[in-house]
Structure formats: structure tokens, C-alpha cells
Amino acid sequence: MAPRVLLSDALSPAAVQIFKDRGVEVDFQPNLGKDKDKLLEIIGNYDGLAIRSATKATAKILEAATNLKVIGRAGIGVDNVDIPAATARGIIVMNTPFGNSITTAEHAIAMMFAIAREIPAADASTQAGKWEKNRFMGVEITGKTLGIIGCGNIGSIVAERGVGLKMRVIAFDPFLSVDRARDLGVEKVELEDLLKRADFITLHTPMTPQTNNILSKENLAKTKKGVRIINCARGGLVDEIALRAALDSGHVAGAAFDVFVEEPAETNPLFGHPNVVCTPHLGAATTEAQENVALQVAEQMSDYLMRGAISNAVNFPSITAEEAPKLKPFIALAEKLGSFAGQLTETGIKKVTITYEGAVAELKTKALTASAIAGLLRPLLSDVNVVSAPIVAKERGIAIDEVTRAAEGDYESLITLTVETDRQERSLSGTVFHDGKPRIVSIKGIKIDAEFAPSMVYVTNEDKPGFIGRFAGLLGDAGVNIATFALGRDREGGSAIALVEVDGNVPAEALAKVQTIAGVKQAKALKF
């Protein structure tokens, strides 16, 4: 059955066609985002939801989205999606961070020119029949210092344009490397330095607790007198009331804002000031950008639903279409290793170490680790999933380490999961052979070779004669049929393990009797 996607905001016909060409069934209802009740009523019928900014994917909506696997936002901002609620339900949330980067950067440059030369006010004056040539005395861009706060996708494009305009470009961004700054032709500086030196300040950072009001009243006071400020990123990065006061006093010479704390902005402290230019969140509003992000989100969602490829997800590692088929058997292996350990773990988990050896170390290990942690936690927390598992583990204070190294043993690829609890440390290893089936090859350092089966019994015991006969007899007496029997031991007469595939469930009474066999330390029924 073909996956179904609901398009609840306006996306182009070309985007709809991409879904159809890829074999995805499309329900195009471009005004549904405004009808919360109708969306709530039908959302359970869809595997995917494609949106722009009008649709609000709230926790209530997501709770009703029982079949939803992916939300695609045509654009960069995902403020209208409850990410924690989506993650908890295992829903991948994708955006299109690059589709409107150039458009937004160009808008910031246009706004800079607008306030440098007072173009909007001069236009209104001239069209009103006034010829106020002496009133509009602008400033040149050339040779001025452009301070960029946030030098990611959009900020770096603005930086390149600024260099091209013969400006001195400085940038504050904790994540900007010195090499990247050099490649862009910009000087990496601290925020205090930028505030002191910049003639123009443009913001291109996401809204986070660290960037909220980054241009506060205190920071605005540190800026160079006559500075001009441009915000085409997010409302709330600048204290609007403090900025209005700085404009009124003349400390700030001009401001150009495309985004506001409250949108739609019908009133705002900046409105009405003669040196302020405002636009209604037009950063991504070009024909090219709107088409680009619509096509991109359709491609991404189709790739995920039809091929398992994940790109530009905000809550899960990316997986290319080429990686997906290679990863699939190892994802199953990692999940089953985690499940094995989780079913045997009865005390608090302190630390998990996952070691990837050989060819598997070259794959997307973050996705494999997420699967292993989901398998590990699911027996203890039934509602955990591969998307939410890393966050759930972090919330519970479980340390997760990933180790990658070259193959050191008999296997082309090997995954080893080590779980450290309050009482003990348990390790188990597995691989995938050419048949694509996950196998367990070592438990607590003891070699064994067994496929995972839906119903299994795991026994640890002392290596003494007679165990197998008594064990098989007890299962036979309980009407349990043995399908396969894998054995391992560390040395003759030492510690031994048995991993037994059985048909159906093993009665608790039969397991209790197995526990009474001389030398048996543990007997546990496992489900995969």
C-alpha cells in the first residue's frame, strides 16, 4: 500500500507531482492548516505531513497522528512544530535549510541599502510631489564595517556579498572555525568587539536561550554611535523597546526589520520611526525560494517514505539513499543487541558503550546507536523509539559512548554493546553475514553463534555434564519445542551459556524448574 501524505499548506503543483512520481499518494488541502478541528479529525490517516508556516503541528495534533512517520517543513523555521512531542512519537521532522538561504541573504543586503540611502522614505516623499533632495543624506557602504552575528548558511552568504561590496566584514559565531572565516574573507571576533566596531550589524542566528535578546539594552549601548541594525532572522533577537529608545536618542542611526517578536505585527515599538524600514517577513518571499523549498521537501519526504533516506532532519541523523540499504541489517542488529541487554537488565543503567569494528564503522553510526539505545530502553520504557531514545537516555543520566576502530578479529563488521549498571558490566557482540541476518557471536566474552529468533531462552550455567539433557527434558515436559540450540563456554568446566530458539512461549513454571538444575545461574525468556 502506497504511503499517504497530507499537504495542509500551499505547495506548488510541481511539488505535488514529485510525490506522485515517486509513488506517494497525495491529499492536497492547502487551507487545512487554518482549520485545526478538521486537521485533528483526519491526521490519523496519513504517513506524512507537508507544511509551510500556517499549519501548527501541536502536541494535540501529533497525539491524533497515529500513523504519522514524517513531517516536512518547506522552509527553515520549525517553530510551528512541537519537536519534543514529535520526537517522543518517533516522527522524523525535516526542514529545508538551504532552499531560501540566498533569498534571505539578498533581502538583508537590500535592507542594508534601504537604510543606508533612506530609499523607502525618499520614495514616499518623491511620489508625494516633494523634491527633498537635501533631506535624504545617506552613507556609503564601501569601506564600512559589516558586523554579522551568526555566520551559518545565510550569514556566510551575506558575508560573501559584503566582501564583494568592498566592506570590512567581521563575524561573531562561536561555531565559526578560523579556517572557514579565512575562506569567507571575514575576521572572526567576539561579540563585544563586533558591537564596538561595526557600522552595520546584521543578525543571522536561530532563536535560542543564548541568542534571545542578544542585542539587549545593555549591548545596544555598547554599539558604535550611528550604527545601523538589520534583522531578517528571527523576532526577539533584538530588544525592540530598547532599540526604539536608541533610535529616538540618535545613538542608532537606522534599523531595518523583516521579523518581529509578535507576528503578524499590527503594532510594534519600531513602527512610525522615520529611520526604520519594515517588511512583513519577506526573507524567503521570492518565487524561486518558494518553489525551491516546496520541491526540496517533496524530494526529502518521498526519499524517506519510499527508500528510508533521511535528510535535513532536526531530530535524527541524516541517512543517504545509498546508505539506507546498507544500514538496514545493522540497524536491526543494533536494536536486537540492545533489546537482548535490556531484557536482562534489572537495575539502573549508568553507561552504554557501543563499539563499531570494521566496515560497519564507516556507516552512519549515530543511527545505529539510536537503534541500540531504543532496543535497550524499550523493555524498561515501552514507549521509547529510535528517534526519542538518545534524548530519553540523556534525560535519565545514561552516558553513551561510541567507539569506532578497524576490524581486529574474524568478522568483517562487528558491533559490541557494553552496558554498565549499578551491579555489573555486560557485553555482547553481533554481526551480519552475507545473508543479511543479524547474529549474536559473543556474550560476556564467550563465543557463541546464533540467529535472533522471536522466542528464545538464555541460560548461564557452570559447564558440567548432564545440563543439556535435563534442560531439554524440562522444556519437553512443558510442551515447548526446541528449534535451535547454541552453546558456548569460556573453558572446560568453566562458565557456559546456552541460547535456545523455541516455538511459542516458555511457561514461567518451566523456567523456574530450569533454575533448579544444578549449576544454573540464570534462566531468562527473551522476545525479539
N, C-alpha and C positions, 0 to 999 in steps of 0.2 A: 504493500500500500504506500502510495507516494506521500511524503511529508507535506503538511499543510502550513502555509504562512499567512498571517493576517497583516495587511498593510493598513494601519489605522490613521496614518497621516499622508499628506500628498507626496507621492514619489512619482517620478516620470514614467511614461509608458515604456521607455527603453529598459528601466529597472524591472518593471513587471515582466517584460519579455525575457530578461535574463533568468528569472526564476523559472518561467515556463520552459525555456530551452534546456534548463538543467534537470527537468523532471520534477520540479516542485509545484504543488498545487497552490494557486494564489487566490486570496479573497481580498479584493481591493475596496476598502471602505474609507476614503480619505478624510471624512469628517467625524469618524467614530471617536477620535481622541477627545472630542468635546463632550461626548455622551458617556459618562462614567458608568452609569447603570447598565447600558447596553453592552459596553465592553466587559463589564463584570459578568454579565449573563452568558456571553459566548466565548470568552477567552479560553475556557477549558477544552475547546475543540481543536486547538492549534499547537503545532510543534515549534513554530517560530513567530515572533512579533517584530515587525519592522516599523520604526517610528522616526519622527523628527522631534521637535520640541513640544508640540501640543499635547501629545499623549503622556499621561503621568502613570508610570508603572509602579504603583504604590504597593505596599505590603499586602493590602486587602485584595488588590487585583491579582498579585502573584499567588496568593493563597488559593485563589479560584483557578489558577492556570495549571491544572493538574498534569497536563501533557507537555507543557512548555519546556523546550530544551535550550532555546537561544533567543536573546533579544538583540536586535541590531539597530544602533542609533546612527542615522545618517547625519553625521556631524561629529564634533569633538566632545561637546559637553554632555555628560550623563547625569546631570543634576536631577533630571526628571525620572530617574530610575532608582528604586530603593536597592542599592547594591548589596548590602548585608542580607536583605530578605531574599534576593535572587540567588546569592551565593549559598545560603542555607538550604535552598531548594534544589541546588545543583544546576541552576540555569546559567549558561555562559552569557556574559554581557559583552558585546562588541561595540566599538565605535569606529569612526573613520578619521583618525587624527591628521591625515595628510591631505585629504581631499580639498580642504578650504584654506590651507596654510598660506598659499600665495595671495589669495583674495584678501584675507585678513591683514596680511603684511602690507599689501598695497593700500588698504584703507588707512592703516596707521600712517603711512607716508603721506597720503593725500590729506589727512587731518593735520599733519605737521605743517604742510604747506599752507593749509587753510588758516591756521592761527599765526603763522609767520607773516603772511601778507594780508590778513584780515579779509579774506576773499568773500565769505558769506555777507558780512556787514557792508562791504563795498558794493557787492551786487545789489543788495536790497536798497541801498542809498541811490545808486545809479538808476535803477529801474523805477525809483520813485520820482525821477526827474531832477535829482540834485547832482551837482558836479563837484563833489567834495574831495578834490584831488589832494589837498594839503592835510586832510583829516586822517587819511589812511597811510601812515608811515610805518612800513613793515621792516623786517630784518632779513638779512641774507641767511641762507642755510650753509653755504660754503664756508668751511673753516670753523664752524661752530662744533661744540662737543655734544654728541648724542649719547645720553646715558640709557642703557637698556637694562631693565630689571626682568630677568628671565630670558635665557638665551637658548631655548629649545627649538622646536620645529619652526615656529613663527618668528621668534626673536632672532634666530640666526639669519632668516631671510631679510628681516628689517636691517640687521647688521650689514649684510652684503650690499643692500640698497644704499645704506648710509655711507658706506665706504665709497660706493660709486658716485655719490653726490659730493665727494671730497670733504666729508665731515670727519672729525676725530671721534671714533666710536669706542666707548668704554662699556663694560658689561658687568653686572653683578648677578652671579648664578653659582651657588655652591657646587653644582654638578657639572659645571663647565670646566673641561680639562684645559691645561695650559696649551697643549698641542692643538686642540680644537680652536681655541681662541686665536692662536697664531695663524691657523689656516683661514680663519674668517677675516683676519686683519684687524682684530679688536684687542683692546687691553682689558685683561680681567682685573677687576678691582673689588674692594669691599664696599658695602652699602654706604658707609659714612663718606668714603672718598667720592663715590658717584654723586651723592647729594650735594657735596661741596663744589664739584667741578662742572656738572652738566648744565648746558644751556637749554637743552630739550631732554625731557625724561619720558620714555615710553614704556608701558608695562606689558609684559607678555608671559605672565606666570599663572598657573592654575590657582584657584582659591583653596587654601589650606589653613589650618590654625596658625601656621608660621607666616603666611602672606596676608592674612586678613588685616586690613588697615596698615599695610606695610608703609604707605605714605600717611602716617598719623599726623596729628597736630604737631607733635614733637619733631618728627622727621621733616615735615614741610618747613618748619622753622630753620632747619639746617641747610635748606637748599640755597642755591645762589640767587641773589636778588635779580628779578627779571626772568626767571626760569619759566618755561612753557611745558605743560604736562599733557600727555596723550594717554588715554586708556581705552584700548579696543579689546581688552582681555576679559575681565570679569568685574561686575559691580561689587563694591566692598573692598577692593584693593586700596582705595583712597578714601580717607575720611572726608565726605562731601561737605559737611558743615565747616570743618576746619579749612578746606580748600576755598570755599566761598569767602571766608574771612580773609584769607591770604590774598585772594583776588581783589577784594574791596580795599585792602590796605595798599595794594600795588606791589607787594612782595613777589607774587606770582603774576607774570605779565599776561598769561593766557592759558586756556585749557580747552582740550578737545576730547569729548567723551562720547563713546558709542554704547557704553554699558553703564548700568545704574544699579544701586542697591535694590530698589524696587522696580520691577518691570511688569507690565507696561508702565513707563514713567509718565504719569499725567501731571504730577508736580514734582519738583526737585529743587534743592537749595541752589543748584547751579543755574537754573533757568532764569533768563532775563538779564544776566550779566552781559555787558557789551563785548567783553573779551572772551566769551565762551562760545564754542561751536558744539552743537549736539546733533547726533544722528540716532535713529531708532534701532539699534543693534543690527547694523548693516554689514558687520565684519565679513560674514560669509555670503552676503547677498549679491552674488553675481550669477549670471546664467550658467557660466562654466562650473562654478563651485557647487551649485545646487544639483547640477547634473552629475558632476564627478562623485559626490558623496552618495547619491542615490544608487549609481551604478556600482560603486565600491561596496556598499552594504549588501546589495543583492548578490554580488560575487561571493563575499565573505560568508554570508548565511547559507548560500547554496553549497559552497565548498564544505561547510561543517555538516549540514544535514545529509548530504549525499556521499561525502568522502571522509568525514571525520577530521578535516583540516581546521585548525583554529588560528585565526589571525586577528591582531589588534583587540584581543580580549582584555578587559580590565580586571578580570578576576580569575584568570587561569593562564598558564604558559602557552605560548604560540606553538602550533604543530603544523608543519607544511603538509601539502597533499602528498608529497613524496615520502615524508617521514611517517605519515599515519599508518600505512600498511605494515611497515617495519616495526613500528611501536606496538601495534595491537597485541601480538602474542606476549610481549614483555610487560605490557600493562596488565594483562591477565595474570602473568606470573607474579608480578609485584603485589597485586591485590590479594592473590591466594597465599603468598608468603605472609603478608600482613594479617590475613584472616586466621591462618594457622597459629601465629603467635598470639593474636588477640583472643582466640578461643582457649588458649592455655594460660592466659594472664589473668590473675585474680586480685592483684594488688596494684597500687598506683604506679603508673609508668613515669620514670624520671627522664629517660633519654632513649632516643632511637638513632642508630647509626645504620645507614644503608650504603653498602659498598658495591660499586659497579666495576666489574673487571672485563677487559677485552672489548669486543666490538660494541657491546651494549653501552659502554662508557661514552661512545661517540654519539649516542642518541640523545633525545631531549629528556635528560634525567629528572628535571623538575616535574614533568608529567608523571613519570614512573614513581617518583617519591610520593606525589599526591595520591596515587592509586594505592601504594603500600600503606600509607597512613590511614586512608579510608578503610582498607581491609582490617587494619589493626584495631581501629576505634569502633568499627561497626558492631562487634559483639558486645561492647560495653555501652555504646550510644547508638541505638538502632537507626536514628535519622541522619547520621553523618553520611556525606557523599564525597566523591572525588574532588569536587570544586570547593566544598567547605572544609574538608579535612585539615589542611595546613593551618587555617585560621582557628579551628576548634582546638587543635593541638597547642597552638601558641597561647590561646586563652587559658588552657589548663596547665601552662608552665612546662610543657614537654619539650625538651631540647631535641632538635632534629639536625643531624649531621649527614652530609653527603660526601662520599669519598669515591674518586674515580682513579683507576690505575690500569696498567697493561695487564693482559692475561698472564697469570702465574702458574696455572695448573693445567688440567686435562681438557678444559672447556673453552670454546671459542668466546662464549659470553657467560658470565656468572653474576648473579645478584645475591648478596648476603645481607640479611636483615638481623641486626642485633638489638635486642630490647633489654634495657636495664630498668629493673623495678626496685622497690624497697628491699626485696628479699634476695634477688638473684639476677643473673645475666643469662639470656638465652639467645643463641644464634642459630639460624637455619639458612641454607643456601639452595638456590634453584637455577635452572637453565631452561632454554628452549632448544629442542633438537630440530632437525630439518622438517619434521612432520608438523611443526608449528605448535605442538602441545607442551604446555608448561610441565616441568618435572621437578621434584624435590630431590636433591642429591646429597644433602648433608644436614644432620640435625645434631646440635650440640657437639660438633666436631666428629661425629660418627658418620661414615659414608653409608648411603642408602640410595636406592634408585626406585622411585615410584611416581606414577602419574597421579595428579589430583583427581579425585572422584567425588561424586555428590555426597556419598556417605562413607565415612572411614572411622577406624578405631586406631588410636595411638596409644601404645603401651611402652613404658620404660621398665626395665627389669634387670635382675642380675643374670648373667649368662650361665645358666645351669641346665642340664639335661631335663627333658620332660615338659618344659614350659609350653612348647608349641602344641603338643598333644592335648594337654589339659585345657589350654585356651580354645583350641578348635572344638574340643568336646563340649565346653560350656556354651559356645555360640550355637553349635548344632542342637544342643538340648533346648535352646531358646528359640529354635526355628529360624536362625539367622544364617543365610548362605554366604560363604566367603568367595569373593570374586578373584582377588589377587592378594598376595601375601609378600611384603617386602621386609627384609631383616637386615640389621646392621649391628656391629659391636666394635668397641674400641680395641679389645684384645680378648684372647681366650680366657673365659672365666671372669671377665670384667663387666662393664656396663653394656647393656644391649637395648635396642629399640625395635619395635615392630610397628609397621604402618600397613594397615589391612583395609582393603576395599571390601565393603559388604553391600548386599542388596537390602534396601529398606533401612528401617530404624533399628537400633540396638536397644532392647528394653533396659531400663535402669537397673532392674534386678540382676540381669545377666552381667552388666558392668560391675555391679557390686560383688558378684561372685568371682569375677576375674581378679578383682583387687585382693581376694583372699588367697590367690595362688602364691605359693612360697617364692619369694624373691621379687614379686611385682611391686614397684614403687608407685606407679601412676597408670591409670587406665582412663582414657577420655574419648568420648564420641565426638567426631568432627563433622561439620557440614560445609560443603563448598558449592 
